[in-house]
Amino acid sequence: MSVYEEKIINKPQKAYWCDLCGRPITGRHVRIFQADGGDVWRMRVHIECQKKMDNWCASCEYRGDCQSDIRECFYENSKEEAMP
């Protein structure tokens, strides 16, 4: 059984790093928890980074059957977006 939860954290108790862009998180952010069978993933990401990733995922041909690492996908899309 798969479990997926996103929660907005308004006032973090300590400093975190964004699991997508790698920059420090200093305020409001998204905490993501996912469990599937025996595998568990936890992430903290900037709200802006989450919105970017949601947009990229929505336009991806594999959105219904994603098999990639979301961090790798974010990195690749960010590189392409920054290219002139």
MOPAC internal coordinates of N, CA, C and O (Angstrom, degrees):
PM7 1SCF
backbone

  N    0.0000 0     0.00 0     0.00 0    0    0    0
  C    1.4506 1     0.00 0     0.00 0    1    0    0
  C    1.5284 1   109.38 1     0.00 0    2    1    0
  O    1.2310 1   120.83 1   -41.12 1    3    2    1
  N    1.3048 1   116.02 1   138.88 1    3    2    1
  C    1.4508 1   121.31 1  -178.32 1    5    3    2
  C    1.5297 1   110.68 1  -102.92 1    6    5    3
  O    1.2310 1   120.67 1   -42.41 1    7    6    5
  N    1.3210 1   116.32 1   137.59 1    7    6    5
  C    1.4603 1   122.65 1   177.35 1    9    7    6
  C    1.5122 1   107.82 1  -123.73 1   10    9    7
  O    1.2310 1   120.38 1   -46.12 1   11   10    9
  N    1.3283 1   116.87 1   133.88 1   11   10    9
  C    1.4554 1   121.12 1   178.95 1   13   11   10
  C    1.5201 1   107.90 1  -137.02 1   14   13   11
  O    1.2310 1   120.54 1   -50.95 1   15   14   13
  N    1.3313 1   116.57 1   129.05 1   15   14   13
  C    1.4601 1   120.63 1  -179.82 1   17   15   14
  C    1.5187 1   109.90 1  -140.30 1   18   17   15
  O    1.2310 1   120.66 1   -46.74 1   19   18   17
  N    1.3250 1   116.35 1   133.26 1   19   18   17
  C    1.4636 1   122.65 1   172.73 1   21   19   18
  C    1.5107 1   107.37 1  -119.28 1   22   21   19
  O    1.2310 1   120.76 1   -45.64 1   23   22   21
  N    1.3216 1   116.14 1   134.36 1   23   22   21
  C    1.4568 1   120.21 1   179.04 1   25   23   22
  C    1.5251 1   109.23 1  -136.02 1   26   25   23
  O    1.2310 1   120.76 1   -45.67 1   27   26   25
  N    1.3324 1   116.16 1   134.33 1   27   26   25
  C    1.4599 1   120.95 1   175.88 1   29   27   26
  C    1.5256 1   108.00 1   -81.28 1   30   29   27
  O    1.2310 1   120.94 1   -53.19 1   31   30   29
  N    1.3154 1   115.81 1   126.81 1   31   30   29
  C    1.4665 1   121.86 1   176.29 1   33   31   30
  C    1.5268 1   106.52 1  -104.11 1   34   33   31
  O    1.2310 1   120.22 1   -63.18 1   35   34   33
  N    1.3163 1   117.19 1   116.82 1   35   34   33
  C    1.4610 1   121.26 1  -176.63 1   37   35   34
  C    1.5268 1   113.21 1   -83.87 1   38   37   35
  O    1.2310 1   120.20 1   139.13 1   39   38   37
  N    1.3270 1   117.23 1   -40.87 1   39   38   37
  C    1.4637 1   121.27 1  -178.30 1   41   39   38
  C    1.5258 1   108.93 1  -132.58 1   42   41   39
  O    1.2310 1   120.36 1   -87.42 1   43   42   41
  N    1.3296 1   116.91 1    92.58 1   43   42   41
  C    1.4720 1   118.75 1  -179.03 1   45   43   42
  C    1.5317 1   110.94 1   -65.41 1   46   45   43
  O    1.2310 1   121.13 1   -32.94 1   47   46   45
  N    1.3148 1   115.44 1   147.06 1   47   46   45
  C    1.4566 1   121.41 1  -179.34 1   49   47   46
  C    1.5249 1   113.00 1   -81.50 1   50   49   47
  O    1.2310 1   120.67 1   163.45 1   51   50   49
  N    1.3227 1   116.32 1   -16.55 1   51   50   49
  C    1.4621 1   120.21 1   178.34 1   53   51   50
  C    1.5248 1   109.02 1  -152.23 1   54   53   51
  O    1.2310 1   120.61 1    -2.77 1   55   54   53
  N    1.3088 1   116.43 1   177.23 1   55   54   53
  C    1.4622 1   121.24 1  -178.75 1   57   55   54
  C    1.5330 1   110.12 1   -80.70 1   58   57   55
  O    1.2310 1   121.08 1   -37.65 1   59   58   57
  N    1.3224 1   115.54 1   142.35 1   59   58   57
  C    1.4607 1   122.04 1   177.23 1   61   59   58
  C    1.5209 1   108.50 1  -132.59 1   62   61   59
  O    1.2310 1   121.14 1   -12.72 1   63   62   61
  N    1.3202 1   115.42 1   167.28 1   63   62   61
  C    1.4633 1   122.54 1   174.42 1   65   63   62
  C    1.5087 1   107.53 1  -115.70 1   66   65   63
  O    1.2310 1   120.32 1   -39.43 1   67   66   65
  N    1.3251 1   116.99 1   140.57 1   67   66   65
  C    1.4574 1   121.98 1   178.25 1   69   67   66
  C    1.5283 1   109.14 1   -68.50 1   70   69   67
  O    1.2310 1   120.82 1   -52.56 1   71   70   69
  N    1.3163 1   116.04 1   127.44 1   71   70   69
  C    1.4652 1   120.85 1  -179.87 1   73   71   70
  C    1.5212 1   112.66 1   -74.06 1   74   73   71
  O    1.2310 1   119.84 1   171.47 1   75   74   73
  N    1.3282 1   117.91 1    -8.53 1   75   74   73
  C    1.4632 1   120.37 1   178.45 1   77   75   74
  C    1.5304 1   111.60 1   -99.54 1   78   77   75
  O    1.2310 1   120.22 1   124.36 1   79   78   77
  N    1.3284 1   117.18 1   -55.64 1   79   78   77
  C    1.4693 1   119.11 1  -175.60 1   81   79   78
  C    1.5258 1   113.35 1   -95.74 1   82   81   79
  O    1.2310 1   119.73 1   162.47 1   83   82   81
  N    1.3265 1   118.12 1   -17.53 1   83   82   81
  C    1.4589 1   121.54 1   177.80 1   85   83   82
  C    1.5232 1   114.87 1    86.02 1   86   85   83
  O    1.2310 1   120.10 1   177.26 1   87   86   85
  N    1.3381 1   117.41 1    -2.74 1   87   86   85
  C    1.4620 1   120.17 1   179.44 1   89   87   86
  C    1.5324 1   110.17 1   -83.64 1   90   89   87
  O    1.2310 1   120.43 1   -20.09 1   91   90   89
  N    1.3509 1   116.78 1   159.91 1   91   90   89
  C    1.4682 1   119.60 1   178.96 1   93   91   90
  C    1.5286 1   112.04 1   -64.81 1   94   93   91
  O    1.2310 1   121.20 1   -33.08 1   95   94   93
  N    1.3076 1   115.32 1   146.92 1   95   94   93
  C    1.4615 1   122.16 1   173.80 1   97   95   94
  C    1.5224 1   106.24 1  -101.51 1   98   97   95
  O    1.2310 1   120.69 1   -58.20 1   99   98   97
  N    1.3214 1   116.28 1   121.80 1   99   98   97
  C    1.4639 1   119.53 1  -175.89 1  101   99   98
  C    1.5243 1   113.40 1  -113.67 1  102  101   99
  O    1.2310 1   119.89 1   175.85 1  103  102  101
  N    1.3014 1   117.81 1    -4.15 1  103  102  101
  C    1.4619 1   119.74 1  -178.35 1  105  103  102
  C    1.5099 1   111.70 1  -157.42 1  106  105  103
  O    1.2310 1   121.24 1    41.52 1  107  106  105
  N    1.3032 1   115.23 1  -138.48 1  107  106  105
  C    1.4612 1   122.95 1  -177.47 1  109  107  106
  C    1.5348 1   110.71 1   -55.04 1  110  109  107
  O    1.2310 1   120.67 1   -46.76 1  111  110  109
  N    1.3339 1   116.33 1   133.24 1  111  110  109
  C    1.4618 1   120.90 1  -178.59 1  113  111  110
  C    1.5249 1   109.99 1  -157.82 1  114  113  111
  O    1.2310 1   120.95 1    -1.52 1  115  114  113
  N    1.3254 1   115.80 1   178.48 1  115  114  113
  C    1.4665 1   122.08 1  -179.41 1  117  115  114
  C    1.5322 1   109.29 1  -109.35 1  118  117  115
  O    1.2310 1   121.41 1   -48.65 1  119  118  117
  N    1.3194 1   114.90 1   131.35 1  119  118  117
  C    1.4618 1   120.74 1   173.29 1  121  119  118
  C    1.5198 1   106.67 1  -105.03 1  122  121  119
  O    1.2310 1   120.53 1   -52.96 1  123  122  121
  N    1.3242 1   116.60 1   127.04 1  123  122  121
  C    1.4608 1   122.48 1  -177.10 1  125  123  122
  C    1.5265 1   108.98 1  -116.48 1  126  125  123
  O    1.2310 1   121.16 1   -46.40 1  127  126  125
  N    1.3151 1   115.38 1   133.60 1  127  126  125
  C    1.4550 1   122.11 1   176.10 1  129  127  126
  C    1.5148 1   107.75 1  -128.69 1  130  129  127
  O    1.2310 1   120.74 1   -47.26 1  131  130  129
  N    1.3272 1   116.20 1   132.74 1  131  130  129
  C    1.4601 1   120.34 1   177.68 1  133  131  130
  C    1.5149 1   108.82 1  -142.07 1  134  133  131
  O    1.2310 1   121.28 1   -43.81 1  135  134  133
  N    1.3147 1   115.15 1   136.19 1  135  134  133
  C    1.4666 1   121.27 1   176.26 1  137  135  134
  C    1.5128 1   108.33 1  -133.85 1  138  137  135
  O    1.2310 1   121.05 1   -43.77 1  139  138  137
  N    1.3226 1   115.60 1   136.23 1  139  138  137
  C    1.4554 1   121.16 1   178.33 1  141  139  138
  C    1.5242 1   106.91 1  -142.32 1  142  141  139
  O    1.2310 1   120.90 1   -71.48 1  143  142  141
  N    1.2920 1   115.89 1   108.52 1  143  142  141
  C    1.4599 1   119.08 1  -175.83 1  145  143  142
  C    1.5210 1   108.86 1    65.19 1  146  145  143
  O    1.2310 1   120.01 1    56.90 1  147  146  145
  N    1.3108 1   117.59 1  -123.10 1  147  146  145
  C    1.4626 1   122.01 1   178.89 1  149  147  146
  C    1.5125 1   113.65 1   -94.73 1  150  149  147
  O    1.2310 1   119.98 1   178.22 1  151  150  149
  N    1.3361 1   117.65 1    -1.78 1  151  150  149
  C    1.4622 1   121.21 1  -178.33 1  153  151  150
  C    1.5212 1   110.49 1   -92.89 1  154  153  151
  O    1.2310 1   120.77 1   -43.51 1  155  154  153
  N    1.3419 1   116.14 1   136.49 1  155  154  153
  C    1.4598 1   121.85 1   179.99 1  157  155  154
  C    1.5210 1   108.85 1  -130.47 1  158  157  155
  O    1.2310 1   120.65 1   -44.45 1  159  158  157
  N    1.3517 1   116.36 1   135.55 1  159  158  157
  C    1.4534 1   122.05 1   177.07 1  161  159  158
  C    1.5171 1   108.90 1  -126.98 1  162  161  159
  O    1.2310 1   120.58 1   -42.28 1  163  162  161
  N    1.3315 1   116.50 1   137.72 1  163  162  161
  C    1.4617 1   122.40 1   174.48 1  165  163  162
  C    1.5153 1   107.36 1  -129.62 1  166  165  163
  O    1.2310 1   120.96 1   -44.12 1  167  166  165
  N    1.3266 1   115.77 1   135.88 1  167  166  165
  C    1.4607 1   120.66 1   179.12 1  169  167  166
  C    1.5196 1   109.16 1  -140.53 1  170  169  167
  O    1.2310 1   121.15 1   -27.07 1  171  170  169
  N    1.3133 1   115.41 1   152.93 1  171  170  169
  C    1.4647 1   122.61 1   169.40 1  173  171  170
  C    1.5105 1   105.64 1  -128.88 1  174  173  171
  O    1.2310 1   121.12 1   -49.71 1  175  174  173
  N    1.3294 1   115.46 1   130.29 1  175  174  173
  C    1.4668 1   119.99 1  -175.51 1  177  175  174
  C    1.5264 1   110.55 1  -140.64 1  178  177  175
  O    1.2310 1   121.21 1   -27.81 1  179  178  177
  N    1.3417 1   115.30 1   152.19 1  179  178  177
  C    1.4617 1   119.92 1   172.47 1  181  179  178
  C    1.5246 1   108.71 1   -61.98 1  182  181  179
  O    1.2310 1   120.38 1   -31.88 1  183  182  181
  N    1.3009 1   116.88 1   148.12 1  183  182  181
  C    1.4652 1   120.85 1   177.14 1  185  183  182
  C    1.5205 1   109.91 1   -60.39 1  186  185  183
  O    1.2310 1   120.16 1   140.30 1  187  186  185
  N    1.3354 1   117.30 1   -39.70 1  187  186  185
  C    1.4683 1   121.21 1   179.22 1  189  187  186
  C    1.5264 1   111.40 1   -63.64 1  190  189  187
  O    1.2310 1   120.63 1   139.26 1  191  190  189
  N    1.3291 1   116.40 1   -40.74 1  191  190  189
  C    1.4701 1   120.35 1   178.89 1  193  191  190
  C    1.5246 1   110.52 1   -65.61 1  194  193  191
  O    1.2310 1   120.22 1   140.83 1  195  194  193
  N    1.3230 1   117.19 1   -39.17 1  195  194  193
  C    1.4700 1   121.56 1   177.95 1  197  195  194
  C    1.5255 1   110.41 1   -62.83 1  198  197  195
  O    1.2310 1   120.42 1   137.58 1  199  198  197
  N    1.3333 1   116.81 1   -42.42 1  199  198  197
  C    1.4672 1   120.46 1   179.65 1  201  199  198
  C    1.5257 1   110.88 1   -63.60 1  202  201  199
  O    1.2310 1   120.36 1   137.09 1  203  202  201
  N    1.3434 1   116.92 1   -42.91 1  203  202  201
  C    1.4712 1   120.62 1   177.10 1  205  203  202
  C    1.5317 1   110.22 1   -59.09 1  206  205  203
  O    1.2310 1   121.12 1   132.67 1  207  206  205
  N    1.3356 1   115.47 1   -47.33 1  207  206  205
  C    1.4588 1   119.68 1  -177.32 1  209  207  206
  C    1.5207 1   110.60 1   -64.35 1  210  209  207
  O    1.2310 1   119.83 1   139.49 1  211  210  209
  N    1.3348 1   117.93 1   -40.51 1  211  210  209
  C    1.4590 1   121.02 1   177.76 1  213  211  210
  C    1.5298 1   111.09 1   -59.76 1  214  213  211
  O    1.2310 1   120.27 1   138.29 1  215  214  213
  N    1.3393 1   117.09 1   -41.71 1  215  214  213
  C    1.4681 1   120.98 1   178.84 1  217  215  214
  C    1.5257 1   111.21 1   -65.47 1  218  217  215
  O    1.2310 1   120.32 1   136.27 1  219  218  217
  N    1.3210 1   116.99 1   -43.73 1  219  218  217
  C    1.4640 1   119.96 1   179.06 1  221  219  218
  C    1.5283 1   110.70 1   -64.49 1  222  221  219
  O    1.2310 1   120.39 1   137.42 1  223  222  221
  N    1.3234 1   116.86 1   -42.58 1  223  222  221
  C    1.4685 1   120.36 1   179.83 1  225  223  222
  C    1.5307 1   110.97 1   -63.24 1  226  225  223
  O    1.2310 1   120.58 1   140.66 1  227  226  225
  N    1.3251 1   116.49 1   -39.34 1  227  226  225
  C    1.4635 1   120.39 1  -178.65 1  229  227  226
  C    1.5240 1   112.08 1   -63.83 1  230  229  227
  O    1.2310 1   120.16 1   151.11 1  231  230  229
  N    1.3233 1   117.29 1   -28.89 1  231  230  229
  C    1.4598 1   120.04 1  -178.75 1  233  231  230
  C    1.5363 1   113.08 1   -96.95 1  234  233  231
  O    1.2310 1   120.34 1  -178.94 1  235  234  233
  N    1.3014 1   116.96 1     1.06 1  235  234  233
  C    1.4710 1   121.29 1  -177.91 1  237  235  234
  C    1.5234 1   110.76 1   -82.27 1  238  237  235
  O    1.2310 1   120.65 1   -40.24 1  239  238  237
  N    1.3303 1   116.37 1   139.76 1  239  238  237
  C    1.4606 1   120.70 1   179.73 1  241  239  238
  C    1.5358 1   112.62 1   -67.72 1  242  241  239
  O    1.2310 1   119.86 1   161.47 1  243  242  241
  N    1.3362 1   117.87 1   -18.53 1  243  242  241
  C    1.4655 1   121.74 1  -178.55 1  245  243  242
  C    1.5271 1   112.97 1  -102.17 1  246  245  243
  O    1.2310 1   119.98 1  -165.03 1  247  246  245
  N    1.3368 1   117.64 1    14.97 1  247  246  245
  C    1.4655 1   120.74 1  -173.19 1  249  247  246
  C    1.5258 1   113.58 1   -56.50 1  250  249  247
  O    1.2310 1   119.86 1   150.87 1  251  250  249
  N    1.3083 1   117.87 1   -29.13 1  251  250  249
  C    1.4621 1   120.14 1   179.05 1  253  251  250
  C    1.5099 1   113.72 1   -83.32 1  254  253  251
  O    1.2310 1   120.39 1   165.56 1  255  254  253
  N    1.3226 1   116.85 1   -14.44 1  255  254  253
  C    1.4625 1   121.39 1  -176.66 1  257  255  254
  C    1.5260 1   110.11 1  -143.86 1  258  257  255
  O    1.2310 1   120.61 1  -127.24 1  259  258  257
  N    1.3178 1   116.43 1    52.76 1  259  258  257
  C    1.4664 1   121.09 1  -177.24 1  261  259  258
  C    1.5254 1   110.74 1   -68.12 1  262  261  259
  O    1.2310 1   121.06 1   -50.42 1  263  262  261
  N    1.3099 1   115.57 1   129.58 1  263  262  261
  C    1.4545 1   121.15 1   178.71 1  265  263  262
  C    1.5316 1   111.47 1  -121.09 1  266  265  263
  O    1.2310 1   120.29 1  -170.82 1  267  266  265
  N    1.3438 1   117.05 1     9.18 1  267  266  265
  C    1.4556 1   117.65 1  -175.18 1  269  267  266
  C    1.5208 1   112.25 1  -103.96 1  270  269  267
  O    1.2310 1   121.75 1   -13.00 1  271  270  269
  N    1.3040 1   114.27 1   167.00 1  271  270  269
  C    1.4540 1   122.35 1   177.24 1  273  271  270
  C    1.5249 1   107.91 1   -77.95 1  274  273  271
  O    1.2310 1   119.90 1   -58.34 1  275  274  273
  N    1.3047 1   117.79 1   121.66 1  275  274  273
  C    1.4573 1   122.26 1  -175.41 1  277  275  274
  C    1.5310 1   111.67 1   -60.00 1  278  277  275
  O    1.2310 1   120.28 1   147.16 1  279  278  277
  N    1.3351 1   117.06 1   -32.84 1  279  278  277
  C    1.4759 1   120.04 1   178.87 1  281  279  278
  C    1.5250 1   111.21 1   -67.82 1  282  281  279
  O    1.2310 1   120.61 1   138.66 1  283  282  281
  N    1.3228 1   116.44 1   -41.34 1  283  282  281
  C    1.4626 1   120.82 1   178.11 1  285  283  282
  C    1.5281 1   110.48 1   -64.91 1  286  285  283
  O    1.2310 1   120.57 1   137.56 1  287  286  285
  N    1.3104 1   116.52 1   -42.44 1  287  286  285
  C    1.4570 1   121.83 1   178.57 1  289  287  286
  C    1.5343 1   110.65 1   -62.57 1  290  289  287
  O    1.2310 1   120.40 1   137.03 1  291  290  289
  N    1.3429 1   116.85 1   -42.97 1  291  290  289
  C    1.4652 1   121.31 1   178.62 1  293  291  290
  C    1.5285 1   109.96 1   -61.15 1  294  293  291
  O    1.2310 1   120.53 1   135.09 1  295  294  293
  N    1.3281 1   116.60 1   -44.91 1  295  294  293
  C    1.4594 1   121.77 1  -179.84 1  297  295  294
  C    1.5329 1   110.89 1   -60.87 1  298  297  295
  O    1.2310 1   120.16 1   133.04 1  299  298  297
  N    1.3141 1   117.30 1   -46.96 1  299  298  297
  C    1.4652 1   121.15 1  -179.15 1  301  299  298
  C    1.5246 1   111.51 1   -64.12 1  302  301  299
  O    1.2310 1   119.83 1   135.72 1  303  302  301
  N    1.3286 1   117.93 1   -44.28 1  303  302  301
  C    1.4618 1   121.17 1   179.18 1  305  303  302
  C    1.5251 1   111.68 1   -66.55 1  306  305  303
  O    1.2310 1   120.26 1   143.22 1  307  306  305
  N    1.3235 1   117.11 1   -36.78 1  307  306  305
  C    1.4692 1   120.76 1   177.91 1  309  307  306
  C    1.5183 1   110.88 1   -64.54 1  310  309  307
  O    1.2310 1   120.56 1   140.45 1  311  310  309
  N    1.3399 1   116.53 1   -39.55 1  311  310  309
  C    1.4732 1   119.96 1   177.65 1  313  311  310
  C    1.5136 1   110.90 1   -63.27 1  314  313  311
  O    1.2310 1   120.75 1   134.83 1  315  314  313
  N    1.3202 1   116.18 1   -45.17 1  315  314  313
  C    1.4723 1   120.58 1  -179.47 1  317  315  314
  C    1.5170 1   111.31 1   -64.38 1  318  317  315
  O    1.2310 1   120.28 1   141.75 1  319  318  317
  N    1.3163 1   117.07 1   -38.25 1  319  318  317
  C    1.4528 1   121.46 1  -179.88 1  321  319  318
  C    1.5212 1   111.65 1   -67.44 1  322  321  319
  O    1.2310 1   120.01 1   147.88 1  323  322  321
  N    1.3199 1   117.58 1   -32.12 1  323  322  321
  C    1.4614 1   122.42 1  -178.49 1  325  323  322
  C    1.5236 1   112.87 1   -80.87 1  326  325  323
  O    1.2310 1   120.30 1   164.00 1  327  326  325
  N    1.3221 1   117.04 1   -16.00 1  327  326  325
  C    1.4653 1   120.18 1  -178.04 1  329  327  326
  C    1.5292 1   110.03 1   -69.79 1  330  329  327
  O    1.2310 1   120.47 1   -38.68 1  331  330  329
  N    1.3484 1   116.70 1   141.32 1  331  330  329
  C    1.4752 1   119.97 1   179.99 1  333  331  330
  C    1.5177 1   113.40 1   -70.32 1  334  333  331
  O    1.2310 1   120.10 1   180.00 1  335  334  333

